[in-house]
Amino acid sequence: MTEGPGGDNGQSCQELALPGARLQYWPEWLQAKDAERCFELLQSDLDWQQPELRLYGRSVPIPRRQVWMGDAHCSYRYSGLLFEPVPWHPLVLQLTNQLNQQTGLGFNAVLLNWYANGQEHMGWHSDDEPELGRAPQIASLSLGEERWFELSHKTQGMQFKLMLQHGSLLLMGGDCQRFWRHRVAKMAKAQQGRINLTFRKLIKTAK
């Protein structure tokens, strides 16, 4: 058991070894008052966007809103779209620096997703874009309404899910992105909003 990155809150890290992956989960990486402050500030301060994807010959808006943020060189391509980073919000930069100090992983960009309610979701995917390197380490900070986070092994049929609570941090390590897919599915009983920050380290620029 290790102390959580939240600092003086004394929370412990829960570790789970999956085939080809290592998950570390801090239920209270942020103290409740800090998590609430972060949620309110990011909800109001950021210019949330809802880009459209091309599916079956037509444009469809993604079922959530998002912001891509990071160092100036961190352009990123996924789902066929190229995203240029917006400048760092001071709070997001503070959280990134805190996480880098704890883990030493050198995160330089963050994808922020805003889910207004339980009908907004994220489909099955892996964060395995070329810009992230061979074995990306992804850290996920959850704020707001609790939602299920599900993982599914790409070849062995195994599944795992974890309820991500307000202020929690999940670190997906090892070859998690190579062997596993993950999603945030619809959740009918979730009535409130959720903000998720996924921290990444880009090793090269998308073209």
Secondary structure as the mmCIF struct_conf table of DSSP 4:
data_model
#
loop_
_struct_conf.conf_type_id
_struct_conf.id
_struct_conf.beg_label_comp_id
_struct_conf.beg_label_asym_id
_struct_conf.beg_label_seq_id
_struct_conf.end_label_comp_id
_struct_conf.end_label_asym_id
_struct_conf.end_label_seq_id
STRN STRN1 GLU A 3 GLU A 3
TURN_TY1_P TURN_TY1_P1 PRO A 5 GLY A 6
BEND BEND1 GLY A 7 GLY A 7
TURN_TY1_P TURN_TY1_P2 ASP A 8 ASN A 9
HELX_LH_PP_P HELX_LH_PP_P1 GLN A 11 GLN A 11
STRN STRN2 SER A 12 SER A 12
HELX_LH_PP_P HELX_LH_PP_P2 CYS A 13 CYS A 13
STRN STRN3 GLN A 14 LEU A 18
TURN_TY1_P TURN_TY1_P3 PRO A 19 GLY A 20
STRN STRN4 ALA A 21 TRP A 26
TURN_TY1_P TURN_TY1_P4 PRO A 27 GLU A 28
BEND BEND2 TRP A 29 LEU A 30
HELX_RH_AL_P HELX_RH_AL_P1 ALA A 32 ASP A 45
BEND BEND3 LEU A 46 LEU A 46
STRN STRN5 GLN A 49 GLN A 49
STRN STRN6 GLU A 52 LEU A 55
TURN_TY1_P TURN_TY1_P5 TYR A 56 GLY A 57
STRN STRN7 ARG A 58 PRO A 61
BEND BEND4 PRO A 63 ARG A 64
STRN STRN8 ARG A 65 GLY A 70
BEND BEND5 ASP A 71 ASP A 71
TURN_TY1_P TURN_TY1_P6 ALA A 72 HIS A 73
STRN STRN9 TYR A 76 TYR A 78
TURN_TY1_P TURN_TY1_P7 SER A 79 GLY A 80
STRN STRN10 LEU A 81 PHE A 83
HELX_LH_PP_P HELX_LH_PP_P3 GLU A 84 PRO A 85
STRN STRN11 VAL A 86 VAL A 86
HELX_LH_PP_P HELX_LH_PP_P4 PRO A 87 HIS A 89
HELX_RH_AL_P HELX_RH_AL_P2 PRO A 90 THR A 103
STRN STRN12 ALA A 109 TYR A 115
BEND BEND6 ASN A 117 ASN A 117
TURN_TY1_P TURN_TY1_P8 GLY A 118 GLN A 119
STRN STRN13 MET A 122 HIS A 125
HELX_RH_3T_P HELX_RH_3T_P1 PRO A 130 LEU A 132
BEND BEND7 ARG A 134 ALA A 135
STRN STRN14 ILE A 138 GLY A 144
BEND BEND8 GLU A 145 GLU A 145
STRN STRN15 ARG A 147 HIS A 153
TURN_TY1_P TURN_TY1_P9 LYS A 154 GLN A 156
STRN STRN16 GLN A 159 LEU A 164
TURN_TY1_P TURN_TY1_P10 HIS A 166 GLY A 167
STRN STRN17 LEU A 169 GLY A 174
TURN_TY1_P TURN_TY1_P11 ASP A 175 ASP A 175
HELX_RH_AL_P HELX_RH_AL_P3 CYS A 176 PHE A 179
STRN STRN18 TRP A 180 VAL A 184
TURN_TY1_P TURN_TY1_P12 ALA A 188 LYS A 189
BEND BEND9 GLN A 192 GLN A 192
STRN STRN19 ARG A 194 ARG A 200
BEND BEND10 ILE A 203 LYS A 204
#
